[in-house]
Amino acid sequence: MAKRTKKVGIVGKYGTRYGASLRKMVKKIEISQHAKYTCSFCGKGPRGRGRASRASAAAVSQTKMKRRAVGIWHCGSCMKTVAGGAWTYKTGEAEAANSQACSLLGCVAAMN
């Protein structure tokens, strides 16, 4: 087997190119881009990966909100497709606007 990266992780594909600080910024973005998020419609989210869950890897991969393209997010469980952020399911600005609207309207239980 090939030797894996120790610290650089997902940005190991860039090698020594582009500089350390740029690679660190790209690492943060790419990790959030490839992460699975909890669906705000059906509530299903990411599950842990281990030996027990490898047998049902096909079932686990369908129960998450996953990025399809830039700003397009799809839940394999409830089959909803949603427009979101380019790299994250919900952007910081959207969460701030939702919390402000919720505080103005006085809703407490609707926050997700």
C-alpha positions as CSV (number, residue, x, y, z in Angstrom):
1,M,0.0,0.0,0.0
2,A,1.1,3.5,-0.6
3,K,2.2,5.7,2.3
4,R,-0.6,8.0,3.4
5,T,-0.3,11.7,4.3
6,K,0.3,12.5,8.0
7,K,-0.8,16.1,8.4
8,V,-2.0,17.5,5.1
9,G,-5.0,15.2,4.6
10,I,-7.2,16.0,1.6
11,V,-4.8,18.6,0.2
12,G,-2.0,16.1,-0.1
13,K,-2.9,15.9,-3.8
14,Y,-1.4,19.4,-4.3
15,G,2.0,18.3,-3.0
16,T,4.3,21.3,-2.3
17,R,2.6,23.6,-4.7
18,Y,0.7,26.8,-3.9
19,G,2.2,27.5,-0.5
20,A,1.2,26.3,3.0
21,S,-1.3,29.0,3.9
22,L,-3.3,28.6,0.7
23,R,-3.3,24.8,1.2
24,K,-4.6,25.3,4.8
25,M,-7.4,27.5,3.5
26,V,-8.3,25.0,0.8
27,K,-8.2,22.2,3.3
28,K,-10.9,23.8,5.5
29,I,-13.1,24.5,2.5
30,E,-12.7,21.0,1.0
31,I,-13.4,19.3,4.3
32,S,-16.7,21.2,4.7
33,Q,-17.5,20.6,1.1
34,H,-17.2,16.8,1.3
35,A,-18.9,16.5,4.7
36,K,-22.4,15.1,5.1
37,Y,-25.0,17.3,6.8
38,T,-28.2,16.7,8.6
39,C,-31.3,17.1,6.4
40,S,-33.6,19.9,7.7
41,F,-36.6,18.2,6.3
42,C,-36.4,14.6,7.4
43,G,-33.8,15.0,10.2
44,K,-31.5,12.3,9.0
45,G,-27.9,13.0,9.3
46,P,-24.4,11.6,9.2
47,R,-23.6,8.4,11.1
48,G,-20.3,7.1,12.3
49,R,-18.1,4.8,10.2
50,G,-16.8,1.7,11.8
51,R,-16.6,-2.0,11.2
52,A,-20.2,-2.5,12.2
53,S,-21.5,0.0,9.7
54,R,-19.4,-1.0,6.7
55,A,-21.8,-3.8,5.9
56,S,-24.6,-1.3,5.5
57,A,-22.5,1.3,3.7
58,A,-25.0,1.6,0.9
59,A,-27.9,2.3,3.3
60,V,-25.8,4.8,5.3
61,S,-24.8,6.8,2.2
62,Q,-28.4,7.4,1.3
63,T,-29.4,9.0,4.6
64,K,-27.5,12.2,4.4
65,M,-27.7,15.6,2.9
66,K,-24.9,15.6,0.3
67,R,-23.5,18.2,-2.1
68,R,-24.3,17.5,-5.8
69,A,-22.9,20.6,-7.4
70,V,-22.1,24.2,-6.4
71,G,-24.9,25.3,-4.1
72,I,-27.1,22.2,-4.8
73,W,-27.7,19.8,-1.9
74,H,-29.6,16.5,-2.1
75,C,-31.0,14.2,0.6
76,G,-31.0,10.6,-0.5
77,S,-33.6,9.7,2.1
78,C,-36.4,12.1,1.5
79,M,-35.2,12.9,-2.0
80,K,-35.4,16.7,-1.5
81,T,-33.0,18.9,-3.5
82,V,-32.2,22.3,-1.9
83,A,-30.2,25.3,-2.8
84,G,-27.7,26.1,-0.1
85,G,-24.2,27.5,0.2
86,A,-21.4,26.6,-2.3
87,W,-19.3,24.7,0.2
88,T,-21.6,24.2,3.3
89,Y,-25.3,23.3,3.5
90,K,-26.3,26.4,5.4
91,T,-24.2,29.6,5.1
92,G,-23.4,31.7,8.1
93,E,-25.4,34.6,6.7
94,A,-28.5,32.4,6.2
95,E,-28.2,31.1,9.8
96,A,-27.8,34.7,11.1
97,A,-30.9,35.9,9.1
98,N,-32.9,32.9,10.3
99,S,-32.0,33.5,14.0
100,Q,-32.8,37.2,13.7
101,A,-36.2,36.6,12.0
102,C,-36.9,34.0,14.7
103,S,-36.1,36.4,17.5
104,L,-38.2,39.1,15.9
105,L,-41.2,36.7,15.5
106,G,-40.7,35.1,18.9
107,C,-40.3,31.5,17.7
108,V,-38.2,29.2,19.8
109,A,-38.9,25.6,18.6
110,A,-38.4,26.3,14.9
111,M,-34.7,26.9,15.2
112,N,-32.7,24.1,13.5
